[in-house]
Amino acid sequence: MRAAASTRQGGVSSTPYDSLNLATHCGDDPAQVERNRALWAQRAGLPGPPVWLNQVHGIDVAVDPRSEHEITADAAVSTRPNRPLVVMTADCVPILLCARDTPWVAVVHAGWRGLAGGVIAAACAHAPKGAQLIAWIGPSIRSAHYEVDAVVRAPLVEQDRQAARFFHPIAGKRWLADLPGIALHQLKTLDVAGFDSRLDAFGDPRRFYSYRRDRGRTGRQACAIWMLDAQ
């Protein structure tokens, strides 16, 4: 198994997408995005054409996707070697998963809606029975920068009362929400070993895009995972 994560550095896109924007849907020049994708694929050592997700904050899972075009889903799983799965983010939580003892990998795009809807569990449900799963959380917004209201908090706490501890109350019936913490909690309840990169997308503008920090005019970084032939 191999994995890779991009930063915003080393591409060809202009401000405000400078410079390694990997998303086609945020207003950047499509030709520059394609060049960025080719540059990153080469540098990251991707073994073949990656599967790019068209993420819609849902819980649909693409199973063993074959298409080289973008697939509408917020998670993907694969048992095929040399087929990188890619998740793009600019605040939401990117999760890479693999099995210790069997050829299986997955990516998950987990914003608050996906976490409330159960997108992590939906992806893990496609793992082989009895597989020992490991998850890695990539760069995402951290609680110090993610102020939310009851519209965000309520569905997450209704889904799991223990999630309340990941919301720190502030003035005016608002909270600072710890999305990576909620993701780790959900992984633990699924008996998945979770590891957090602790990378802060909002707080590190030199390296990462952040939708909230940049008020919607920004690019996307990516995380990818794949299996090798030997597996």
C-alpha positions as a Python dict, from the first residue, in 0.01 Angstrom:
ca = {
    (1, 'M'): (0, 0, 0),
    (2, 'R'): (111, 355, -71),
    (3, 'A'): (-34, 697, 8),
    (4, 'A'): (37, 1059, -80),
    (5, 'A'): (-87, 1403, 21),
    (6, 'S'): (-46, 1730, -165),
    (7, 'T'): (6, 2084, -44),
    (8, 'R'): (-82, 2399, -238),
    (9, 'Q'): (278, 2446, -349),
    (10, 'G'): (450, 2355, -675),
    (11, 'G'): (179, 2411, -935),
    (12, 'V'): (90, 2650, -1214),
    (13, 'S'): (-240, 2808, -1104),
    (14, 'S'): (-267, 3182, -1044),
    (15, 'T'): (-404, 3370, -742),
    (16, 'P'): (-634, 3289, -561),
    (17, 'Y'): (-575, 2927, -664),
    (18, 'D'): (-200, 2944, -637),
    (19, 'S'): (-49, 2718, -707),
    (20, 'L'): (-116, 2341, -701),
    (21, 'N'): (-495, 2347, -713),
    (22, 'L'): (-622, 1999, -802),
    (23, 'A'): (-998, 2072, -830),
    (24, 'T'): (-1189, 2144, -1150),
    (25, 'H'): (-1502, 2284, -982),
    (26, 'C'): (-1377, 2593, -799),
    (27, 'G'): (-1331, 2841, -1086),
    (28, 'D'): (-969, 2777, -1182),
    (29, 'D'): (-853, 2747, -1544),
    (30, 'P'): (-923, 2382, -1642),
    (31, 'A'): (-599, 2361, -1840),
    (32, 'Q'): (-400, 2468, -1536),
    (33, 'V'): (-580, 2215, -1316),
    (34, 'E'): (-500, 1936, -1561),
    (35, 'R'): (-135, 2043, -1559),
    (36, 'N'): (-137, 2048, -1179),
    (37, 'R'): (-286, 1699, -1166),
    (38, 'A'): (-22, 1567, -1401),
    (39, 'L'): (257, 1730, -1200),
    (40, 'W'): (127, 1590, -872),
    (41, 'A'): (70, 1242, -1013),
    (42, 'Q'): (433, 1232, -1128),
    (43, 'R'): (578, 1368, -804),
    (44, 'A'): (360, 1146, -584),
    (45, 'G'): (447, 837, -785),
    (46, 'L'): (90, 747, -869),
    (47, 'P'): (106, 414, -1055),
    (48, 'G'): (-190, 482, -1284),
    (49, 'P'): (-481, 716, -1358),
    (50, 'P'): (-642, 813, -1026),
    (51, 'V'): (-1010, 808, -940),
    (52, 'W'): (-1122, 1165, -865),
    (53, 'L'): (-1440, 1206, -663),
    (54, 'N'): (-1703, 1472, -732),
    (55, 'Q'): (-1785, 1524, -365),
    (56, 'V'): (-2134, 1642, -270),
    (57, 'H'): (-2137, 1609, 113),
    (58, 'G'): (-2333, 1285, 96),
    (59, 'I'): (-2264, 927, 203),
    (60, 'D'): (-2253, 744, -132),
    (61, 'V'): (-1960, 505, -177),
    (62, 'A'): (-1805, 419, -514),
    (63, 'V'): (-1706, 51, -508),
    (64, 'D'): (-1408, -57, -719),
    (65, 'P'): (-1455, 238, -956),
    (66, 'R'): (-1304, 194, -1301),
    (67, 'S'): (-1375, 532, -1462),
    (68, 'E'): (-1097, 785, -1507),
    (69, 'H'): (-1361, 1059, -1503),
    (70, 'E'): (-1485, 1218, -1182),
    (71, 'I'): (-1734, 1000, -995),
    (72, 'T'): (-2006, 1156, -780),
    (73, 'A'): (-1954, 1012, -432),
    (74, 'D'): (-1803, 1110, -98),
    (75, 'A'): (-1614, 784, -47),
    (76, 'A'): (-1456, 517, -260),
    (77, 'V'): (-1321, 170, -188),
    (78, 'S'): (-1101, -53, -399),
    (79, 'T'): (-943, -397, -410),
    (80, 'R'): (-765, -328, -738),
    (81, 'P'): (-387, -270, -748),
    (82, 'N'): (-237, 42, -905),
    (83, 'R'): (-568, 228, -893),
    (84, 'P'): (-523, 539, -676),
    (85, 'L'): (-830, 675, -498),
    (86, 'V'): (-822, 1051, -437),
    (87, 'V'): (-1012, 1271, -192),
    (88, 'M'): (-996, 1652, -223),
    (89, 'T'): (-1049, 1898, 62),
    (90, 'A'): (-1012, 2260, 168),
    (91, 'D'): (-1138, 2230, 530),
    (92, 'C'): (-1338, 1905, 543),
    (93, 'V'): (-1173, 1596, 687),
    (94, 'P'): (-991, 1368, 437),
    (95, 'I'): (-958, 1008, 557),
    (96, 'L'): (-743, 735, 405),
    (97, 'L'): (-815, 377, 508),
    (98, 'C'): (-649, 42, 450),
    (99, 'A'): (-665, -311, 588),
    (100, 'R'): (-369, -462, 771),
    (101, 'D'): (-430, -815, 649),
    (102, 'T'): (-612, -800, 316),
    (103, 'P'): (-596, -598, -9),
    (104, 'W'): (-846, -317, 50),
    (105, 'V'): (-818, 63, 56),
    (106, 'A'): (-1062, 352, 82),
    (107, 'V'): (-1091, 730, 86),
    (108, 'V'): (-1355, 935, 266),
    (109, 'H'): (-1455, 1301, 237),
    (110, 'A'): (-1603, 1392, 576),
    (111, 'G'): (-1755, 1733, 629),
    (112, 'W'): (-2009, 1785, 906),
    (113, 'R'): (-2294, 1660, 687),
    (114, 'G'): (-2105, 1346, 595),
    (115, 'L'): (-2010, 1280, 956),
    (116, 'A'): (-2372, 1327, 1064),
    (117, 'G'): (-2494, 1101, 784),
    (118, 'G'): (-2247, 821, 856),
    (119, 'V'): (-2013, 839, 557),
    (120, 'I'): (-1727, 674, 750),
    (121, 'A'): (-1942, 378, 848),
    (122, 'A'): (-2074, 355, 492),
    (123, 'A'): (-1719, 317, 358),
    (124, 'C'): (-1610, 73, 629),
    (125, 'A'): (-1915, -143, 559),
    (126, 'H'): (-1751, -242, 231),
    (127, 'A'): (-1438, -379, 400),
    (128, 'P'): (-1390, -757, 406),
    (129, 'K'): (-1546, -920, 709),
    (130, 'G'): (-1305, -927, 1001),
    (131, 'A'): (-1051, -696, 834),
    (132, 'Q'): (-830, -495, 1069),
    (133, 'L'): (-864, -138, 945),
    (134, 'I'): (-630, 159, 989),
    (135, 'A'): (-724, 520, 912),
    (136, 'W'): (-523, 839, 864),
    (137, 'I'): (-674, 1187, 887),
    (138, 'G'): (-513, 1451, 668),
    (139, 'P'): (-508, 1833, 671),
    (140, 'S'): (-841, 1981, 777),
    (141, 'I'): (-989, 2272, 966),
    (142, 'R'): (-929, 2255, 1341),
    (143, 'S'): (-1161, 2351, 1624),
    (144, 'A'): (-988, 2684, 1697),
    (145, 'H'): (-1109, 2809, 1358),
    (146, 'Y'): (-1439, 2626, 1308),
    (147, 'E'): (-1722, 2821, 1470),
    (148, 'V'): (-2067, 2668, 1414),
    (149, 'D'): (-2427, 2707, 1523),
    (150, 'A'): (-2696, 2457, 1622),
    (151, 'V'): (-2764, 2371, 1258),
    (152, 'V'): (-2428, 2192, 1253),
    (153, 'R'): (-2417, 2071, 1614),
    (154, 'A'): (-2768, 1927, 1647),
    (155, 'P'): (-2754, 1645, 1387),
    (156, 'L'): (-2412, 1530, 1504),
    (157, 'V'): (-2516, 1516, 1869),
    (158, 'E'): (-2850, 1356, 1782),
    (159, 'Q'): (-2661, 1083, 1597),
    (160, 'D'): (-2431, 1021, 1895),
    (161, 'R'): (-2469, 1195, 2232),
    (162, 'Q'): (-2097, 1146, 2298),
    (163, 'A'): (-2022, 1384, 2012),
    (164, 'A'): (-2125, 1674, 2239),
    (165, 'R'): (-1777, 1676, 2393),
    (166, 'F'): (-1631, 1783, 2059),
    (167, 'F'): (-1820, 2115, 2069),
    (168, 'H'): (-1675, 2389, 2289),
    (169, 'P'): (-1943, 2649, 2374),
    (170, 'I'): (-1877, 3016, 2305),
    (171, 'A'): (-2104, 3322, 2311),
    (172, 'G'): (-2440, 3342, 2138),
    (173, 'K'): (-2536, 2975, 2122),
    (174, 'R'): (-2238, 2896, 1907),
    (175, 'W'): (-1962, 2639, 1941),
    (176, 'L'): (-1610, 2561, 1823),
    (177, 'A'): (-1640, 2223, 1656),
    (178, 'D'): (-1368, 1958, 1639),
    (179, 'L'): (-1444, 1771, 1316),
    (180, 'P'): (-1125, 1558, 1321),
    (181, 'G'): (-1207, 1465, 1681),
    (182, 'I'): (-1555, 1352, 1577),
    (183, 'A'): (-1406, 1153, 1290),
    (184, 'L'): (-1160, 980, 1525),
    (185, 'H'): (-1444, 905, 1767),
    (186, 'Q'): (-1652, 749, 1490),
    (187, 'L'): (-1356, 544, 1372),
    (188, 'K'): (-1301, 415, 1725),
    (189, 'T'): (-1665, 308, 1755),
    (190, 'L'): (-1614, 110, 1433),
    (191, 'D'): (-1305, -57, 1582),
    (192, 'V'): (-1077, 123, 1334),
    (193, 'A'): (-734, 242, 1450),
    (194, 'G'): (-727, 613, 1370),
    (195, 'F'): (-424, 840, 1339),
    (196, 'D'): (-449, 1218, 1305),
    (197, 'S'): (-190, 1417, 1108),
    (198, 'R'): (-287, 1724, 1318),
    (199, 'L'): (-232, 1936, 1008),
    (200, 'D'): (-436, 2258, 1020),
    (201, 'A'): (-566, 2366, 679),
    (202, 'F'): (-705, 2700, 803),
    (203, 'G'): (-403, 2791, 1016),
    (204, 'D'): (-135, 2716, 755),
    (205, 'P'): (-207, 2933, 447),
    (206, 'R'): (141, 2880, 306),
    (207, 'R'): (84, 2506, 266),
    (208, 'F'): (-291, 2449, 251),
    (209, 'Y'): (-614, 2577, 101),
    (210, 'S'): (-901, 2664, 334),
    (211, 'Y'): (-1251, 2739, 208),
    (212, 'R'): (-1351, 2918, 527),
    (213, 'R'): (-1031, 3121, 564),
    (214, 'D'): (-1034, 3228, 199),
    (215, 'R'): (-1411, 3292, 192),
    (216, 'G'): (-1486, 3040, -78),
    (217, 'R'): (-1232, 3153, -339),
    (218, 'T'): (-967, 2886, -306),
    (219, 'G'): (-833, 2562, -448),
    (220, 'R'): (-823, 2207, -314),
    (221, 'Q'): (-545, 1983, -187),
    (222, 'A'): (-567, 1607, -220),
    (223, 'C'): (-487, 1282, -43),
    (224, 'A'): (-453, 952, -227),
    (225, 'I'): (-412, 586, -142),
    (226, 'W'): (-350, 279, -356),
    (227, 'M'): (-226, -81, -351),
    (228, 'L'): (72, -223, -535),
    (229, 'D'): (79, -534, -754),
    (230, 'A'): (269, -728, -489),
    (231, 'Q'): (-29, -710, -255),
}
